[in-house]
Amino acid sequence: MFAWLLAAALPGVLTALWLSGRPGTATTQKDIDAAVERSLQTLTLPSQATRAYEVIRPSVVRVRGLPAQAAAGAATDDAAAAGAGPQGRGAGPQGRDAAPPREGPGARPPERAGRGKDPHRGRPSDDETVGTGVVILDTGVILTNLHVVEQAARVVVVFADGTESEAAIVGMRPEHDLAVLQAKTLPDDLVAATLRSTGDLMVGDLVVAVGFPFGIGPSASSGVVSGLKREYQSAEGRRVLTNLIQFDAAANPGNSGGPLVTAEGEVVGIVTGILSPGPMRAFVGIGFAVPIENAASAVGTPPF
């Protein structure tokens, strides 16, 4: 906050100092204070939500879960291009409760990822799932929702600079609807998000949700913490999640797995669901996020 105020007041301060150097001119501390106040009154500062978005944006990724058919086609194309046989990465049909893909012996070697489609444009196709993730370690460790990737035969992430990479699921916490991804190819200057304890989080605190609702984004919406220690049962009724943060910043399908951040851009939760009484699953003002303490524990490291 101080940095923003200093930048805003700098022109007035420089003017006061310049005048003080003129012959016969003496500038007092009172003159400088007045110049600073005038600068702050005439300059519009970015909103808290804008500053929060600018801080978290480099750490937000688009997550795409590709179905078995799409993954099989990609594997076949890659194998053919390399002069190998048609047998690529396994892509058989997966049931709803099938285990998500993992890296292990016999897996196809990491492919070199390039720059894919602009993550700021385009909507997902009907046969893929799109969600959001947040980088929590600059080694390419990403948090997202388990329900975004659990049925995918292949997971692809798109970083803020447009770098596209395959990702492996390296950890799961079904009780918190969380999955940990490891990207195979990283941008040169990957920025990990700053995590903040929810211990002092209070009802009424400003929060911002950033993600790809319906595949559109990155999009930001702001609101407040509406409640703490809430329970939520998914529309499919498969899991009951507890100890959740309730918030009223707009969230829709595609926001899943994205960060819920404070006014300082620090992550306090991972968006996991919305309460929607109708069949359209549209936002009606009640969203839920998993506290970052639970999310970070899925990685197996202390969050702070």
Number of C-alpha atoms within 10 A of each C-alpha: 8 7 8 11 13 13 12 20 22 15 13 20 20 14 13 21 15 12 14 16 11 10 7 7 10 12 14 12 9 9 16 19 15 15 20 22 15 13 19 18 12 10 10 9 14 10 10 17 22 17 16 24 26 11 18 26 21 18 21 28 31 29 34 25 24 21 21 20 14 16 21 21 15 16 20 17 16 17 17 14 10 9 9 12 11 14 12 19 20 15 19 12 13 15 8 9 8 11 12 21 19 15 14 7 6 7 11 13 8 14 11 10 15 11 13 13 12 14 23 15 11 12 14 16 10 6 11 17 22 27 27 32 33 31 28 22 17 15 15 20 21 29 30 30 29 23 18 27 27 24 24 25 24 27 27 22 28 25 26 20 15 18 20 27 25 20 26 20 22 17 18 20 16 15 12 23 24 27 26 25 28 22 24 19 19 17 15 8 9 17 21 19 23 19 20 21 15 15 9 6 16 13 13 12 13 21 27 29 30 31 32 29 22 17 26 18 19 20 17 21 17 23 17 17 21 20 17 19 11 15 13 20 14 14 14 6 8 8 14 12 20 17 16 24 27 26 29 23 23 22 31 20 21 26 35 30 35 31 35 32 27 26 19 21 25 21 27 25 29 32 31 31 28 28 18 16 11 9 7 7 14 15 19 15 16 17 25 30 30 28 25 23 18 19 24 19 12 21 22 9 8 10 17 10
